[in-house]
Amino acid sequence: MEKMYSEMTEYELKQEIANLREKARKAEQMGMVNEFAVHERKAIMAESYLMNPKDIKDGEIYRLKNEPGTFFRVLYKKGVFAWGYRLNGDGKEEGIPISMLEIEEDESSQ
């Protein structure tokens, strides 16, 4: 029986992410677009469990990774999902894994 991401250690999560990225790469090379998307999405979910949701602030706007020019306003968080809406989108609320958000490094903490 497979472990849930929430039950995995940091090491196990990193191994899982590497494994999923490799499967995604192979699927992409073989032209299996749907399989590629599934592995890529699973890797994004696993990455979310390596992050601290407290680093994401309600009301803040974040750039979305791998989506140039797309920004997301976080209204609230639930687990490893940020709920809010895309700026310049249709205004509908959606939940996305927190690993999709680009977090700016706080210069005062360096």
Stockholm file with secondary structure:
# STOCKHOLM 1.0

chainA/1-110         MEKMYSEMTEYELKQEIANLREKARKAEQMGMVNEFAVHERKAIMAESYLMNPKDIKDGEIYRLKNEPGTFFRVLYKKGVFAWGYRLNGDGKEEGIPISMLEIEEDESSQ
#=GR chainA/1-110 SS CCCCGGGSCHHHHHHHHHHHHHHHHHHHHTTCHHHHHHHHHHHHHHHHTTSCGGGSCTTCEEEBTTSTTCEEEEEEEETTEEEEEETTSCCCCEEEEGGGBCCCCCGGGC
#=GC SS_cons         CCCCGGGSCHHHHHHHHHHHHHHHHHHHHTTCHHHHHHHHHHHHHHHHTTSCGGGSCTTCEEEBTTSTTCEEEEEEEETTEEEEEETTSCCCCEEEEGGGBCCCCCGGGC
//
